[in-house]
Amino acid sequence: MNVTQLVYARVSAANKDIEPELECFDATTGKSAGFGELKGGLLIDGLSMGWCRRLMREDKGVLTEIGTHIGFQCAVGKNGRVWVDAGDVNKTVIVARAIKETEGKSEEESRTLVRLLVLSE
């Protein structure tokens, strides 16, 4: 792994005296389960950890609303970072803006904002 690579992984061990250990597979199944190097796309940094946890657990939240308008891939970390790739630079930027700008908004406000961003494309 290179320093410049972006990887979706789970921290399996962390200690202030040693380098953290990462797992790029699901420990229960032994399969990749979406973990590994993330190529292309855009990394969104600076999101609250609470927002990321909400994105991970919502069934019909912001990510679902965005997905009704734009197809994209997404990896949400518990560290306040989200990676997105919509296959096209402009669409990827719209998805990233929607995720970033809906933080802290109500469900209805989020839906309205997503629609406005998509229509502005």
C-alpha positions in Angstrom: 0.0 0.0 0.0 1.3 3.5 -0.9 0.9 6.6 1.2 -1.2 8.2 -1.5 -3.8 5.4 -1.8 -7.2 5.8 -0.4 -8.4 2.6 1.3 -11.7 1.6 2.9 -10.7 -0.5 5.8 -11.4 -1.3 9.4 -8.9 -0.5 12.2 -8.2 -3.8 13.9 -5.5 -2.5 16.3 -4.4 0.9 17.4 -1.9 1.9 20.0 0.0 5.1 20.6 3.3 3.3 20.4 2.8 1.4 17.2 1.4 1.9 13.7 -2.3 1.1 13.4 -3.3 -2.3 11.8 -5.9 -2.3 9.1 -8.2 -5.0 7.9 -9.4 -4.8 4.3 -11.9 -7.7 4.7 -14.9 -8.7 6.8 -13.5 -10.6 9.7 -16.7 -12.7 10.0 -16.8 -13.9 6.4 -13.2 -13.5 5.4 -14.3 -11.8 2.2 -13.6 -8.3 0.9 -17.3 -7.1 1.5 -16.5 -3.7 -0.2 -13.3 -3.1 1.6 -10.1 -2.3 -0.3 -8.6 0.5 -2.4 -11.0 3.2 -3.6 -10.0 4.4 -7.0 -11.3 7.6 -8.6 -14.1 9.5 -7.0 -13.9 12.2 -4.5 -13.2 12.2 -0.7 -15.4 14.4 1.4 -13.6 15.4 4.6 -14.7 17.4 7.7 -18.1 15.8 8.2 -19.2 15.2 11.8 -18.9 11.6 13.0 -22.6 11.8 14.0 -23.6 12.7 10.4 -21.5 9.7 9.1 -23.2 7.4 11.6 -26.6 8.7 10.5 -25.7 8.2 6.8 -24.7 4.6 7.6 -27.9 3.6 9.4 -30.6 5.5 7.5 -32.7 3.4 5.1 -34.5 6.2 3.4 -32.3 9.1 4.1 -30.1 11.5 2.0 -28.2 8.8 0.2 -31.4 7.1 -1.0 -32.7 10.5 -2.1 -29.6 11.2 -4.1 -29.7 7.7 -5.5 -33.1 8.3 -7.0 -31.6 11.0 -9.2 -28.0 9.9 -9.7 -26.3 6.5 -9.6 -23.2 6.5 -7.4 -20.9 4.4 -5.2 -20.3 5.5 -1.7 -18.1 4.5 1.3 -18.9 6.1 4.6 -16.3 6.1 7.4 -16.9 6.6 11.1 -14.1 9.1 11.0 -16.0 11.9 9.3 -15.0 11.0 5.8 -17.1 9.9 2.9 -15.9 8.7 -0.6 -18.2 9.0 -3.5 -18.0 8.2 -7.2 -20.8 8.8 -9.7 -18.7 7.9 -12.8 -18.7 11.5 -14.0 -16.8 14.4 -12.4 -19.9 16.8 -12.5 -22.2 14.2 -11.0 -19.7 13.2 -8.4 -19.4 16.8 -7.3 -23.2 17.1 -7.1 -23.3 14.0 -4.9 -20.5 15.3 -2.7 -22.2 18.7 -2.3 -25.5 17.1 -1.5 -24.0 15.0 1.3 -22.0 17.9 2.7 -24.8 20.5 2.5 -27.5 18.4 4.0 -25.7 17.8 7.2 -27.8 19.0 10.1 -30.9 19.5 7.9 -34.3 17.9 8.4 -35.5 15.1 6.1 -37.7 17.5 4.1 -35.0 20.2 3.9 -32.6 17.5 2.7 -34.9 16.2 0.0 -35.5 19.8 -1.3 -31.8 20.6 -1.3 -31.0 17.4 -3.2 -33.6 18.1 -5.9 -32.3 21.7 -6.3 -28.7 20.4 -6.7 -29.7 17.8 -9.2 -31.8 20.2 -11.2 -28.9 22.7 -11.3 -26.8 20.1 -13.2 
